[in-house]
Amino acid sequence: MGLLSPLFSPHSAAFAVFIITLVGASGLDFSTAVGMYSGAVTDPPALSFANSMAGSSLPAMSYATVYPLVMILRVISAQVMVL
């Protein structure tokens, strides 16, 4: 087991739910939180579902805000793990 193995365990889903709960408690509406979550885990089907349920483009805007940052962080984290 490595240092990053907890990130890829079944407990990561519980951690994601915990983070979304905190985001919801901070005053963001559900559409924004789901868009941010689907962007954070790079899950286009979740974004499609959120868009169909919300009836607005708010989840897509949240997804588009978070997705580029996550992709950059993935590349940087892969480079750090190689070192």
Secondary structure, DSSP 8 states (H G I E B T S, - for coil): --TTGGGGSTHHHHHHHHHHHHHHHTT--HHHHHHHHHHHTT-HHHHHHHHHHHSSSHHHHHHHHHHHHHHHHHHHHHHHHH-
